[in-house]
Amino acid sequence: MAINYLNSRKRLYVVDGYAGWDPEDRVKIRVITTRAYHALFMHNMLVRPTPKELEGDFEGGADYYIFNAGEIAANKNIPGVVGREAISLNLQQRKMVILGSQYAG
């Protein structure tokens, strides 16, 4: 649902960054969102890679992905979803989906 929504948008913002400062332990994060202020928030929250790190580390993708489709409501027919907002994590697939929430901070 979220990926289909994001694929239908004219403009997306993609932010690549690291969670954690230590190069030995940091995790590569890629955020995909339709809102500029969500991208800016994550740009400020994550450690920014250098251009060289972007070319090398992120060329093959990220360790974790955040799909922010906050403009559309979550599907209440899915077990466990009780409202319009849903923040869903799948640690096996290393993906996070944000639905129905415009909150960026």
Backbone as CSV, one residue per row, in Angstrom:
resi,resn,N_x,N_y,N_z,CA_x,CA_y,CA_z,C_x,C_y,C_z
1,MET,0.823,-1.193,0.000,0.000,0.000,0.000,0.869,1.261,0.000
2,ALA,1.830,1.332,0.925,2.688,2.511,1.025,3.570,2.654,-0.207
3,ILE,4.152,1.562,-0.657,5.039,1.628,-1.825,4.255,1.992,-3.071
4,ASN,3.043,1.440,-3.225,2.199,1.819,-4.371,1.887,3.311,-4.333
5,TYR,1.569,3.812,-3.150,1.291,5.236,-3.006,2.520,6.071,-3.375
6,LEU,3.670,5.713,-2.835,4.888,6.466,-3.127,5.224,6.416,-4.619
7,ASN,5.007,5.268,-5.243,5.275,5.145,-6.683,4.347,6.006,-7.533
8,SER,3.216,6.411,-6.989,2.259,7.221,-7.756,2.502,8.729,-7.612
9,ARG,3.433,9.139,-6.783,3.688,10.566,-6.552,4.616,11.135,-7.612
10,LYS,4.419,12.419,-7.921,5.276,13.102,-8.897,6.654,13.409,-8.326
11,ARG,6.728,13.636,-7.025,8.004,14.011,-6.400,8.185,13.225,-5.109
12,LEU,9.377,12.678,-4.959,9.754,11.996,-3.725,11.050,12.597,-3.208
13,TYR,11.232,12.505,-1.913,12.468,12.922,-1.284,13.131,11.683,-0.709
14,VAL,14.401,11.515,-1.009,15.156,10.369,-0.516,16.332,10.893,0.300
15,VAL,16.444,10.392,1.510,17.520,10.794,2.410,18.301,9.542,2.794
16,ASP,19.580,9.562,2.547,20.467,8.487,2.983,21.315,9.005,4.137
17,GLY,21.446,8.204,5.161,22.267,8.607,6.293,22.578,7.417,7.173
18,TYR,23.389,7.681,8.185,23.791,6.642,9.120,23.113,6.853,10.467
19,ALA,22.702,5.766,11.073,22.281,5.785,12.470,23.502,5.329,13.261
20,GLY,24.072,6.245,14.028,25.277,5.949,14.800,26.508,6.606,14.199
21,TRP,27.391,7.069,15.061,28.599,7.778,14.619,29.764,6.850,14.313
22,ASP,29.887,5.786,15.069,31.047,4.903,14.952,30.988,4.113,13.644
23,PRO,31.966,4.286,12.757,31.957,3.570,11.478,31.908,2.049,11.629
24,GLU,32.354,1.529,12.764,32.316,0.077,12.997,30.900,-0.436,13.246
25,ASP,30.063,0.407,13.809,28.738,-0.049,14.246,27.563,0.668,13.592
26,ARG,27.803,1.674,12.797,26.693,2.454,12.251,25.891,1.637,11.231
27,VAL,24.649,2.063,11.044,23.710,1.368,10.175,23.268,2.330,9.077
28,LYS,23.237,1.842,7.839,22.808,2.672,6.703,21.279,2.704,6.657
29,ILE,20.724,3.916,6.597,19.281,4.126,6.572,18.922,4.884,5.293
30,ARG,17.871,4.448,4.614,17.325,5.204,3.478,15.876,5.530,3.790
31,VAL,15.547,6.823,3.738,14.194,7.308,3.999,13.598,7.783,2.677
32,ILE,12.387,7.340,2.389,11.683,7.757,1.179,10.364,8.371,1.634
33,THR,10.135,9.630,1.265,8.960,10.353,1.734,8.459,11.315,0.658
34,THR,7.227,11.774,0.821,6.652,12.740,-0.112,6.696,14.160,0.434
35,ARG,7.051,14.291,1.686,7.046,15.612,2.323,8.462,16.118,2.542
36,ALA,8.709,17.347,2.112,10.040,17.941,2.264,10.420,18.080,3.730
37,TYR,9.461,18.437,4.576,9.818,18.634,5.983,10.128,17.306,6.681
38,HIS,9.572,16.206,6.211,9.957,14.906,6.767,11.378,14.567,6.346
39,ALA,11.704,14.862,5.099,13.068,14.625,4.611,14.060,15.494,5.387
40,LEU,13.716,16.741,5.626,14.591,17.638,6.373,14.787,17.140,7.805
41,PHE,13.718,16.683,8.433,13.823,16.149,9.786,14.810,14.985,9.832
42,MET,14.691,14.045,8.890,15.589,12.892,8.882,17.008,13.291,8.483
43,HIS,17.130,14.286,7.627,18.445,14.808,7.253,19.179,15.318,8.496
44,ASN,18.421,15.921,9.413,19.000,16.431,10.655,19.213,15.337,11.698
45,MET,18.417,14.290,11.664,18.506,13.230,12.672,19.621,12.224,12.386
46,LEU,19.887,11.970,11.117,20.886,10.964,10.753,22.250,11.609,10.546
47,VAL,23.293,10.808,10.652,24.646,11.265,10.353,24.780,11.297,8.837
48,ARG,25.174,12.458,8.323,25.252,12.632,6.879,26.508,11.977,6.297
49,PRO,26.326,11.148,5.278,27.495,10.546,4.633,28.207,11.554,3.744
50,THR,29.491,11.360,3.575,30.252,12.182,2.632,29.880,11.749,1.216
51,PRO,30.179,12.562,0.206,29.906,12.127,-1.175,30.580,10.795,-1.514
52,LYS,31.784,10.586,-1.011,32.487,9.324,-1.262,31.753,8.153,-0.595
53,GLU,31.260,8.366,0.629,30.510,7.315,1.319,29.201,7.017,0.592
54,LEU,28.556,8.054,0.070,27.323,7.835,-0.687,27.569,6.953,-1.904
55,GLU,28.644,7.219,-2.610,28.968,6.431,-3.806,29.314,4.995,-3.437
56,GLY,30.044,4.808,-2.358,30.497,3.464,-1.994,29.496,2.701,-1.148
57,ASP,29.169,3.254,0.010,28.332,2.541,0.972,26.884,2.366,0.517
58,PHE,26.314,3.385,-0.104,24.888,3.348,-0.415,24.588,2.894,-1.842
59,GLU,25.616,2.634,-2.624,25.398,2.228,-4.010,24.574,0.946,-4.089
60,GLY,24.803,0.030,-3.185,24.062,-1.228,-3.188,22.791,-1.190,-2.366
61,GLY,22.428,-0.039,-1.840,21.235,0.084,-1.015,21.590,0.348,0.434
62,ALA,20.582,0.293,1.275,20.743,0.588,2.694,20.512,-0.671,3.521
63,ASP,20.842,-0.588,4.802,20.567,-1.688,5.722,19.096,-1.696,6.134
64,TYR,18.527,-0.497,6.304,17.126,-0.335,6.697,16.472,0.719,5.821
65,TYR,15.163,0.538,5.575,14.395,1.462,4.754,13.199,1.970,5.549
66,ILE,12.932,3.268,5.422,11.742,3.880,6.019,10.911,4.438,4.875
67,PHE,9.693,3.913,4.727,8.759,4.385,3.709,7.719,5.241,4.419
68,ASN,7.787,6.558,4.212,6.882,7.479,4.881,5.788,7.893,3.901
69,ALA,4.613,7.272,4.064,3.436,7.607,3.261,2.358,8.136,4.206
70,GLY,2.730,9.136,4.976,1.867,9.657,6.023,0.577,10.288,5.561
71,GLU,0.470,10.624,4.283,-0.747,11.260,3.778,-1.917,10.295,3.678
72,ILE,-1.648,8.998,3.581,-2.751,8.046,3.439,-2.973,7.319,4.756
73,ALA,-4.225,7.019,5.012,-4.589,6.354,6.263,-4.263,4.874,6.205
74,ALA,-4.004,4.326,7.358,-3.770,2.890,7.476,-5.081,2.147,7.230
75,ASN,-4.973,0.930,6.782,-6.131,0.083,6.498,-6.583,-0.595,7.786
76,LYS,-7.752,-0.219,8.299,-8.255,-0.774,9.557,-8.654,-2.244,9.440
77,ASN,-8.695,-2.770,8.219,-9.041,-4.177,8.030,-7.851,-5.108,8.273
78,ILE,-6.675,-4.542,8.467,-5.481,-5.338,8.750,-5.446,-5.626,10.249
79,PRO,-5.259,-6.888,10.636,-5.209,-7.216,12.068,-4.167,-6.376,12.808
80,GLY,-4.577,-5.824,13.939,-3.681,-5.020,14.758,-3.774,-3.534,14.482
81,VAL,-4.367,-3.137,13.361,-4.522,-1.714,13.029,-5.864,-1.261,13.586
82,VAL,-5.832,-0.275,14.466,-7.067,0.164,15.118,-7.437,1.603,14.797
83,GLY,-6.571,2.312,14.113,-6.856,3.705,13.806,-6.290,4.114,12.469
84,ARG,-6.339,5.385,12.208,-5.870,5.956,10.947,-4.353,5.910,10.836
85,GLU,-3.654,6.015,11.973,-2.197,6.029,11.979,-1.642,4.632,12.248
86,ALA,-0.537,4.331,11.584,0.152,3.071,11.849,1.636,3.258,11.543
87,ILE,2.457,2.859,12.481,3.906,2.812,12.281,4.258,1.332,12.399
88,SER,4.629,0.742,11.290,4.850,-0.705,11.246,6.311,-1.006,10.997
89,LEU,6.835,-1.954,11.769,8.230,-2.376,11.629,8.274,-3.844,11.243
90,ASN,9.148,-4.156,10.301,9.429,-5.544,9.966,10.941,-5.700,10.065
91,LEU,11.393,-6.213,11.188,12.831,-6.306,11.430,13.492,-7.375,10.572
92,GLN,12.749,-8.391,10.154,13.328,-9.391,9.262,13.624,-8.799,7.890
93,GLN,12.688,-7.990,7.371,12.898,-7.357,6.073,13.659,-6.042,6.193
94,ARG,13.831,-5.567,7.432,14.518,-4.301,7.699,13.816,-3.120,7.047
95,LYS,12.498,-3.082,7.222,11.677,-2.019,6.641,10.723,-1.464,7.692
96,MET,10.440,-0.170,7.527,9.493,0.526,8.389,8.541,1.297,7.491
97,VAL,7.246,1.282,7.831,6.238,1.998,7.051,5.485,2.933,7.980
98,ILE,5.311,4.180,7.538,4.549,5.174,8.279,3.316,5.513,7.456
99,LEU,2.139,5.339,8.065,0.869,5.666,7.397,0.027,6.546,8.302
100,GLY,-0.679,7.482,7.710,-1.665,8.275,8.415,-1.145,9.273,9.428
101,SER,0.126,9.559,9.421,0.694,10.510,10.388,1.542,11.545,9.670
102,GLN,1.265,12.798,9.953,2.048,13.887,9.385,3.129,14.368,10.359
103,TYR,3.189,13.751,11.524,4.143,14.150,12.550,5.560,13.841,12.083
104,ALA,6.446,14.811,12.220,7.824,14.623,11.756,8.845,14.802,12.866
105,GLY,8.431,14.929,14.077,9.434,15.190,15.085,9.224,14.424,16.323
